Amino acid sequence: MADDRIPTSLLIEAVLRKCNLDCRPVYIAQKGAFAAGTIMLKQNGLENGCQVLFQIRDFDGNLTWMKAFENENVDEVKADEYIKRAIKTDSDLWVIEIEDKEMNNPFEGE
């Protein structure tokens, strides 16, 4: 069975370009596996705190996101500590950081 998903690195490149066009600061904090690395997104809402989302696939293989901290925003130190632990567990993990007061996920939508 062939995997028809876009390589993770290409998906990230497209999102980075989109964010740059929207003038939203974004950068790659951790590079993971080129083709199949999981993505973790740190949304920095500045004075609104941070949220960490991680990529999961549903039973049909569709991309969806899960919050690491339920419905609460956390300070940046707590978010960074969570991310460091995740990287130790999964060296293929991609970590993308974005500054956005509205905390919109750039990976969602079209």
N, C-alpha and C positions, 0 to 999 in steps of 0.2 A: 504494500500500500504506500503510495507516494504522498509526501507531505507538500501540499501546495501553498503553504503559508509563506509570506514575504519574510526574508531574513531580518532578524531583529535590528541589525545595524542599518539597513535601508529604511525601516520604519522610523527609527530614531532620527536619521538624517532628514527625513521628510518633516517630522514634527519640529525639529530644530529650525528648519527653514521657515515653516509656518509661524513659529513664535518670533523669529527675527523680523518677519514681515509685519507682524502685529506689534512690534516694539516691546515684546515681553522678554525680560532677561531670563535666559535659560542656558544651562551648561551641563556637560557630562561630568559627573563627579567620580564615576567608576565605569570603566569599559568592561563589558562581559564578552560572552561567546558571540562570535560574528553572526552565526546563523540562527541559533536557538536559545540565546540567553534570555532569562526572565528579566522583566523591567520593574524597577521600583522607582516611584516618583515622589520626590519631596516637594511639596507645595509650601512655599514660604509666603504667608499672608502678611508679612512684615509685622505691624503692631497687632494683627489678629492671630498671631501664633502660626504654627506649622501643622501640616497634616502629612502623613506618609501613607501612600497607596501602593499596593503591590498587584502585579498582573497575575491573573489566574485565567484558566480556560474552563468554560462550562462543559457539560457532557457532550455538547455538539461541536466542541472545539472553538467556540466563539470567544473572543477576547472580552474580559470583564475585569473590574477592579474591586479590590477589597481594602477597606480602611484598616490600618494597623492599630489605631486608637479609638475604635468605635465612632462615636459622634462628637468627640472632644478634640479641640485643637490643643497642641502642646507647645512648650517652648522649644527653641531650636536645639538646645543642648540635649533634651530628651529625644528629639527626632534623630539627631546625629548618633546618639548612643545606640538606638534601635537599628539604624542603618549599618553601623560598624559590626554589630552582632550578626546581622543578616549576611554581610560580606564574608565573615569568617565561616559561615555555614555553607555559602554558595559562591564560589569564586567566579562563576560564570555570570553573576548578576550584573545587570546594568543599573546604575543609579543616575537619574536625571533630576536636577534641581531647577525649579522655576520660581521666580518671584511674581506673585499675582495676588493682589488684595482680595479679589473675588474668588480665588482658588478654583479656577476652571481647569479641568483636566484637558490638556491639549491632545491627548490620545483618543478622546471620545469624540463622536460625531464623524462627519465625513472627512 
